[in-house]
Protein backbone atom coordinates (compact mmCIF):
# COMPACT_ATOMS: atom_id res chain seq x y z
CA UNK A 1 0.00 0.00 0.00
CA UNK A 2 1.09 3.61 -0.52
CA UNK A 3 1.35 5.64 2.67
CA UNK A 4 3.47 8.18 4.59
CA UNK A 5 6.60 6.86 6.24
CA UNK A 6 9.88 8.18 7.64
CA UNK A 7 12.86 8.48 5.31
CA UNK A 8 16.32 8.82 6.86
CA UNK A 9 19.07 10.58 4.92
CA UNK A 10 22.15 8.63 6.03
CA UNK A 11 24.51 11.20 4.53
CA UNK A 12 23.16 13.84 6.89
CA UNK A 13 22.71 11.55 9.91
CA UNK A 14 25.55 11.78 12.45
CA UNK A 15 24.23 9.05 14.74
CA UNK A 16 23.42 11.37 17.66
CA UNK A 17 20.42 9.21 18.59
CA UNK A 18 18.04 12.04 19.51
CA UNK A 19 15.39 10.57 17.24
CA UNK A 20 15.40 7.20 19.01
CA UNK A 21 13.60 8.07 22.28
CA UNK A 22 11.17 10.30 20.38
CA UNK A 23 9.88 7.41 18.29
CA UNK A 24 7.15 6.00 20.53
CA UNK A 25 7.00 2.82 18.44
CA UNK A 26 10.70 2.04 18.84
CA UNK A 27 11.01 1.86 15.04
CA UNK A 28 14.34 3.73 14.88
CA UNK A 29 17.65 2.40 16.17
CA UNK A 30 21.27 3.45 15.77
CA UNK A 31 23.06 0.77 13.77
CA UNK A 32 26.68 1.16 12.66
CA UNK A 33 26.60 4.81 13.69
CA UNK A 34 23.51 5.75 11.67
CA UNK A 35 19.78 5.98 12.45
CA UNK A 36 17.90 3.14 10.78
CA UNK A 37 14.20 2.37 10.39
CA UNK A 38 14.26 -1.25 11.51
CA UNK A 39 10.90 -2.19 9.97
CA UNK A 40 8.47 -0.17 7.86
CA UNK A 41 5.46 -1.73 9.61
CA UNK A 42 6.62 -0.21 12.94
CA UNK A 43 6.53 3.38 11.62
CA UNK A 44 3.16 5.15 11.83
CA UNK A 45 4.35 7.95 9.53
CA UNK A 46 3.14 10.73 11.84
CA UNK A 47 6.65 12.18 12.18
CA UNK A 48 6.90 12.69 15.96
CA UNK A 49 10.67 12.22 15.60
CA UNK A 50 11.16 14.92 12.92
CA UNK A 51 11.76 17.97 15.08
CA UNK A 52 14.40 16.25 17.19
CA UNK A 53 17.00 15.77 14.45
CA UNK A 54 19.63 18.54 14.49
CA UNK A 55 20.91 17.45 11.07
CA UNK A 56 17.54 17.58 9.25
CA UNK A 57 18.08 13.96 8.25
CA UNK A 58 14.51 12.80 8.85
CA UNK A 59 11.67 13.46 6.43
CA UNK A 60 8.23 12.09 5.61
CA UNK A 61 7.75 10.51 2.20
CA UNK A 62 4.96 8.67 0.41
CA UNK A 63 5.88 5.24 -0.86
CA UNK A 64 4.58 1.71 -1.42
CA UNK A 65 5.35 -0.28 1.71
CA UNK A 66 3.88 -2.43 4.47
CA UNK A 67 0.87 -1.12 6.39
CA UNK A 68 1.47 0.20 9.88
CA UNK A 69 1.01 -2.75 12.28
CA UNK A 70 0.02 -1.64 15.78
CA UNK A 71 0.08 -5.21 17.11
CA UNK A 72 3.66 -5.61 15.88
CA UNK A 73 4.57 -2.36 17.63
CA UNK A 74 3.21 -3.60 20.97
CA UNK A 75 5.10 -6.87 20.57
CA UNK A 76 8.27 -5.03 19.60
CA UNK A 77 8.09 -2.75 22.66
CA UNK A 78 7.32 -5.70 24.93
CA UNK A 79 10.33 -7.62 23.59
CA UNK A 80 12.55 -4.58 24.07
CA UNK A 81 11.89 -4.57 27.80
CA UNK A 82 12.06 -8.33 28.46
CA UNK A 83 14.85 -9.44 30.82
CA UNK A 84 18.04 -10.82 29.40
CA UNK A 85 20.92 -12.24 31.38
CA UNK A 86 21.56 -9.52 34.01
CA UNK A 87 25.05 -8.28 34.64
CA UNK A 88 24.05 -6.63 37.95
CA UNK A 89 21.82 -7.34 40.92
CA UNK A 90 19.05 -5.37 39.20
CA UNK A 91 18.61 -6.14 35.52
CA UNK A 92 18.52 -3.20 33.13
CA UNK A 93 16.58 -3.46 29.89
CA UNK A 94 16.08 -1.10 26.98
CA UNK A 95 16.24 -0.43 23.27
CA UNK A 96 19.46 -1.30 21.52
CA UNK A 97 21.34 1.52 19.85
CA UNK A 98 20.88 5.26 20.22
CA UNK A 99 22.35 7.71 22.67
CA UNK A 100 23.05 5.79 25.92
CA UNK A 101 21.85 8.78 27.92
CA UNK A 102 18.36 8.77 26.40
CA UNK A 103 17.64 5.10 25.66
CA UNK A 104 14.47 3.76 27.29
CA UNK A 105 15.27 1.36 30.13
CA UNK A 106 13.45 -0.31 33.01
CA UNK A 107 15.03 -1.55 36.22
CA UNK A 108 13.77 -4.56 38.15
CA UNK A 109 13.31 -3.74 41.81
CA UNK A 110 11.44 -5.97 44.29
CA UNK A 111 7.93 -4.54 44.59
CA UNK A 112 7.30 -6.07 48.00
CA UNK A 113 10.59 -5.05 49.61
CA UNK A 114 10.17 -3.02 52.79
CA UNK A 115 11.58 0.52 52.82
CA UNK A 116 15.04 0.72 54.37
CA UNK A 117 15.41 1.95 57.92
CA UNK A 118 17.12 5.28 58.64
CA UNK A 119 20.21 3.35 59.77
CA UNK A 120 20.59 1.63 56.39
CA UNK A 121 22.02 3.19 53.23
CA UNK A 122 19.43 4.76 50.94
CA UNK A 123 18.59 2.89 47.76
CA UNK A 124 17.21 4.20 44.50
CA UNK A 125 13.50 3.68 43.85
CA UNK A 126 13.80 4.68 40.20
CA UNK A 127 12.31 1.97 37.99
CA UNK A 128 12.74 3.38 34.47
CA UNK A 129 14.80 5.59 32.16
CA UNK A 130 14.57 8.20 30.73
CA UNK A 131 12.69 10.45 33.14
CA UNK A 132 12.75 13.88 31.44
CA UNK A 133 9.36 14.60 29.90
CA UNK A 134 10.89 15.54 26.54
CA UNK A 135 12.52 12.11 26.27
CA UNK A 136 9.99 9.63 27.68
CA UNK A 137 8.14 7.59 25.02
CA UNK A 138 4.42 8.30 25.61
CA UNK A 139 3.45 4.65 25.10
CA UNK A 140 6.29 3.18 27.17
CA UNK A 141 5.24 -0.05 28.93
CA UNK A 142 5.97 1.44 32.35
CA UNK A 143 3.05 3.89 31.97
CA UNK A 144 0.47 1.11 31.67
CA UNK A 145 -1.51 0.54 34.89
CA UNK A 146 0.89 2.92 36.62
CA UNK A 147 0.87 5.49 39.37
CA UNK A 148 2.71 8.41 37.75
CA UNK A 149 4.79 10.97 39.61
CA UNK A 150 5.19 14.25 37.71
CA UNK A 151 7.88 16.20 39.54
CA UNK A 152 9.40 19.62 39.01
CA UNK A 153 13.14 19.43 38.36
CA UNK A 154 14.05 20.98 41.72
CA UNK A 155 11.93 18.70 43.91
CA UNK A 156 14.42 15.80 44.24
CA UNK A 157 17.11 18.25 45.35
CA UNK A 158 14.94 19.99 47.94
CA UNK A 159 12.98 17.06 49.39
CA UNK A 160 15.34 14.72 51.27
CA UNK A 161 12.98 11.73 51.28
CA UNK A 162 12.11 11.95 47.58
CA UNK A 163 12.85 8.30 46.80
CA UNK A 164 11.17 6.70 49.79
CA UNK A 165 8.17 8.99 50.21
CA UNK A 166 7.37 10.12 46.65
CA UNK A 167 9.02 7.92 44.03
CA UNK A 168 8.52 4.41 45.40
CA UNK A 169 6.34 2.26 43.09
CA UNK A 170 5.72 5.11 40.65
CA UNK A 171 6.66 5.88 37.04
CA UNK A 172 8.49 9.22 36.96
CA UNK A 173 8.59 12.19 34.61
CA UNK A 174 10.29 15.48 35.44
CA UNK A 175 9.91 18.95 33.92
CA UNK A 176 10.46 22.62 34.70
CA UNK A 177 7.35 24.76 34.06
CA UNK A 178 9.39 27.98 34.22
CA UNK A 179 12.48 27.37 32.06
CA UNK A 180 11.29 24.70 29.60
CA UNK A 181 9.18 25.10 26.47
CA UNK A 182 5.90 23.84 27.92
CA UNK A 183 3.93 23.65 24.65
CA UNK A 184 5.33 20.23 23.69
CA UNK A 185 4.92 19.13 27.31
CA UNK A 186 1.14 19.55 27.11
CA UNK A 187 1.08 17.50 23.91
CA UNK A 188 3.27 14.76 25.39
CA UNK A 189 1.24 14.54 28.62
CA UNK A 190 -2.00 14.48 26.63
CA UNK A 191 -0.74 11.47 24.70
CA UNK A 192 0.46 9.72 27.86
CA UNK A 193 -2.90 10.23 29.58
CA UNK A 194 -4.93 9.26 26.51
CA UNK A 195 -2.99 6.16 25.47
CA UNK A 196 -2.37 4.50 28.84
CA UNK A 197 -4.36 3.00 31.66
CA UNK A 198 -3.24 5.16 34.59
CA UNK A 199 -4.14 4.53 38.23
CA UNK A 200 -3.20 7.94 39.66
CA UNK A 201 -1.15 11.07 39.09
CA UNK A 202 0.92 12.76 41.79
CA UNK A 203 2.21 16.27 41.05
CA UNK A 204 5.21 17.35 43.13
CA UNK A 205 6.24 21.00 42.73
CA UNK A 206 8.13 23.64 44.66
CA UNK A 207 6.46 26.36 46.73
CA UNK A 208 7.75 29.15 44.46
CA UNK A 209 4.93 30.67 42.33
CA UNK A 210 6.42 29.79 38.93
CA UNK A 211 6.45 26.09 39.83
CA UNK A 212 2.69 25.90 40.29
CA UNK A 213 2.45 25.94 36.49
CA UNK A 214 3.23 22.22 36.55
CA UNK A 215 -0.25 21.53 37.92
CA UNK A 216 -1.80 23.64 35.17
CA UNK A 217 0.08 21.64 32.52
CA UNK A 218 -1.33 18.42 33.92
CA UNK A 219 -4.85 19.85 34.16
CA UNK A 220 -4.76 21.07 30.55
CA UNK A 221 -3.43 17.73 29.30
CA UNK A 222 -6.10 15.79 31.21
CA UNK A 223 -8.80 17.97 29.66
CA UNK A 224 -7.40 17.48 26.16
CA UNK A 225 -7.14 13.72 26.72
CA UNK A 226 -10.72 13.60 28.01
CA UNK A 227 -9.59 11.90 31.22
CA UNK A 228 -11.70 12.86 34.21
CA UNK A 229 -11.34 9.44 35.82
CA UNK A 230 -7.73 9.68 37.03
CA UNK A 231 -7.19 10.74 40.68
CA UNK A 232 -4.72 13.63 40.94
CA UNK A 233 -2.74 14.44 44.09
CA UNK A 234 -0.78 17.66 44.61
CA UNK A 235 2.29 17.92 46.84
CA UNK A 236 3.93 21.29 47.54
CA UNK A 237 7.58 21.18 48.64
CA UNK A 238 9.19 24.07 50.48
CA UNK A 239 12.59 25.40 49.47
CA UNK A 240 13.98 24.03 52.75
CA UNK A 241 12.64 20.55 52.04
CA UNK A 242 9.46 20.59 54.10
CA UNK A 243 6.05 19.58 52.78
CA UNK A 244 3.62 22.51 52.60
CA UNK A 245 -0.10 22.05 53.19
ZIHU-V161010 format. One record per residue. N is the residue number from 1. PHI is phi in whole degrees, 0 to 359 (NA if undefined). NEAR is the number of other ideal C-beta (glycine too) atoms within 12 Angstrom. Layout:
n = (N:N)
phi = (PHI:PHI)
near = (NEAR:NEAR)
This chain:
n = (1:2:3:4:5:6:7:8:9:10:11:12:13:14:15:16:17:18:19:20:21:22:23:24:25:26:27:28:29:30:31:32:33:34:35:36:37:38:39:40:41:42:43:44:45:46:47:48:49:50:51:52:53:54:55:56:57:58:59:60:61:62:63:64:65:66:67:68:69:70:71:72:73:74:75:76:77:78:79:80:81:82:83:84:85:86:87:88:89:90:91:92:93:94:95:96:97:98:99:100:101:102:103:104:105:106:107:108:109:110:111:112:113:114:115:116:117:118:119:120:121:122:123:124:125:126:127:128:129:130:131:132:133:134:135:136:137:138:139:140:141:142:143:144:145:146:147:148:149:150:151:152:153:154:155:156:157:158:159:160:161:162:163:164:165:166:167:168:169:170:171:172:173:174:175:176:177:178:179:180:181:182:183:184:185:186:187:188:189:190:191:192:193:194:195:196:197:198:199:200:201:202:203:204:205:206:207:208:209:210:211:212:213:214:215:216:217:218:219:220:221:222:223:224:225:226:227:228:229:230:231:232:233:234:235:236:237:238:239:240:241:242:243:244:245)
phi = (NA:263:203:283:204:287:242:250:274:293:291:275:295:252:74:293:86:294:285:298:290:267:261:297:272:67:279:249:224:268:233:54:80:226:290:228:276:284:198:301:291:272:263:276:75:279:81:298:275:300:285:257:262:287:258:55:265:250:216:265:225:262:202:283:200:294:291:297:242:296:297:294:297:300:294:297:293:295:296:292:249:286:296:243:298:286:262:228:298:249:291:241:230:183:292:283:79:87:292:302:282:232:294:287:218:234:241:281:229:299:290:261:289:287:301:289:280:302:280:266:298:292:238:284:255:290:243:203:212:280:239:290:302:298:262:292:289:294:250:300:303:286:271:287:55:249:265:257:255:252:243:294:307:279:302:297:281:273:266:292:255:305:292:282:264:249:275:306:64:233:276:245:227:236:198:242:287:265:263:273:281:276:304:297:297:299:297:294:296:302:294:300:291:283:265:233:274:246:280:198:233:247:257:243:226:277:285:292:305:295:279:293:298:298:296:293:301:295:299:297:295:298:297:293:278:69:255:253:262:265:295:238:242:244:236:252:256:285:292:260:93:270:269:268:237)
near = (15:12:21:22:32:38:28:35:19:19:11:19:31:21:26:27:36:30:46:43:41:41:47:36:43:38:41:47:33:30:20:11:16:26:39:30:38:28:24:29:24:34:40:29:31:22:25:30:36:26:20:27:29:17:22:17:28:36:24:21:21:14:18:12:22:20:21:23:21:19:14:23:29:21:19:30:31:20:20:34:33:18:19:15:9:13:10:13:12:20:19:25:30:34:40:23:30:38:27:19:18:28:33:42:32:34:27:22:25:15:12:8:15:11:19:16:10:10:6:11:9:19:21:21:29:31:34:38:32:32:36:26:40:29:34:38:48:38:31:41:34:39:38:24:14:29:28:44:44:50:42:43:29:27:40:27:17:28:30:19:23:31:26:23:24:32:34:28:28:35:40:41:45:35:40:27:35:20:15:24:17:25:17:24:34:28:25:38:42:26:27:38:36:23:26:29:19:33:21:24:37:35:38:42:40:34:25:21:14:20:34:24:26:44:30:25:38:42:26:23:38:28:19:21:26:13:27:12:15:30:16:30:21:27:34:27:35:21:18:13:19:16:22:20:9)
